[in-house]
Amino acid sequence: MNTYRETNDMTLGKAMGRIDQAAEEKLTKLDLSKLGLKKLPPEIAKCTHLTRLVLYSNQITEIPDYIGQLSNLRELDLNTNQITSIPEVLGQLSNLTELDLYSNQIISIPETLGQLSNLTRLYLGRNRITSIPEALGQLSNLTRIDLGRNRITSIPEALGQLSNLTALDLSENQITSIPEGLGQLSNLTALCLSRNRITSIPEALGQLSNLTALNLSENQITSIPEALGQLSNLTSLNLSENQITSIPEALGQLSNLISFDLNENQITFVPKTLRDVKSLQTLDLGGNPLSILTSSAAQLEQNLKALKTSLSGIKTFIKKRIDKY
């Protein structure tokens, strides 16, 4: 017990030393990571010149209200702690550009986060969040959102207002549908919605002209809309482990597609148009009930660095490498 108390006192003493130094020398960056802190000392409020505060990998359970006094803060890192809620006062940090609360125990997002008008990066993955407030749609400068590995059941239409968003991760949640509004995210380059409960892909996703990576693996999707053929900048498309029965011919228009994963679906036929995708290097059709090797699939071999096809019934497997990585 005494050893534990001594260790606690040592880490707190180390933290206080750094805080005092930051206050006296008017430092702009303070790193208090990996110190085993259970709470943020109130003396932190004296560090008014701070623009970056790093507190990752501690044992902090709550964000104190006095953090609102750090008005110059631009980056706040509380990754990997034990925080259960986000205080309303965080919405007062108007200069904040990056907020990292990944891997905590947060249940909800307060509406006041919608006041962080300068925020560009928001990391809330691996928490216990059940819903996304409409107010997040007000964060017009956001470029990246990570809300993966939560318990979210729906995506608000308001997220379609985030015109500067380039990356959106909502993987490993309980989402059942994709709102049409996401089609308005004209700058989006990466969209990950894997491991959810999504049953269909809206035609509106075909409007995401800058999208390069789309991951909808491990859902309950039964069909691919023709509109996905409009995604001319797409390089990676992962639709593995769904219930898809056919590949639309329009996907032959994906002139920049490099990797296409359709592993573990219900596909029986490969359209000839896929052989027109000269950029394609990897096509995975393993675990599909293809009854015969179609001529189109055979011709695709010429363009691919790796072609894997698992054929139910006749147990045919094709694998060809044109050059080594």
C-alpha positions, 0 to 999 in steps of 0.5 A: 500500500505504501509503495502504491501511495509513493508511486502515486505521489511521485507521478503527481509530483512529476505532473505538478513540476511540469505544470508549474514550469509551463505556467512560469515559462508561458509554454505552449505545449504540455505533455502529461501522458503516461503518468498514471494520473486519475484527475487533472490538477486544478493548477492546470488552469494557470497554463493559459498560454497552452495551445497543445495539451497531451494527456493520453494513456492516464487513468483520468475519469472526468474532464474538469470544468476549469479546462475551459480557462485554457482559451488558447488551446488548439489541440487536446489529447485525452486518448486512452483514459477512463472518461465517461462524459464530455462536459458542456464547458468544452464547447467554450474552447473556440480555438480548438482544432483537434480533440482526441478522446479515442478509447474512453468510456464516453456514452454521449456527445453534448450538443455544445461541441457544435460550437467548436467552429475551428475544429478540424479533427475529432476522434471519438472512436472506441467509446460507448456512444449511442447517438450522434447529435445534429449539432455536429453538422455545424462543424463546417471545418471538420476534415476527419471524424472517427466514431468507429467502435461505438454503439451508434444506431443511426447517422444524422442527415446533418453530417451531410453539411460537413462540406470539408470532410475528407475521412469518416469512420463509423465502423463497428457500430449498430447502424442500419442505414446510410442517409442520402445526405452523405452524398453531399460530402463532395470532398470525402475521400475515405468512408468506412462503415464496415461491421454494421447492420446496413442492408442497402447502399443509397444511390446518393453515394454515387455523388461522392466524386472524390471518394478513393476508398469505400469499405462496407464489409461485414454488413447485410447488403444484398445489392450494389447500386449502378450509381457506384459506377460513377465513382471515377476516383475510387481505388479501393472497394470492399464489400466482402462478407455481405449478401450480395448476389450480383455485380452491376455492369456499371462497375466496369466504369471504375477506371481507377479501381485497384482493389475490389473485395467481394469475398464471402457473398452470394455472387454467381456471375462475373460481368464482362465489363470488369475486364475493362478496368485496366487498373484493377490489381486485386479481385477477391471473389473467394467464398462465392457460389460461382458455378463455372469460371466465366470467360470474363473472369478468365480474361480478367486474369491478364489485368490482375496481380492477384485473382482469387476465385473460390468456386462452389461445387467444382472447387476451382481456385485461381491465383496468379501473380504477375510481379512480386511485391 
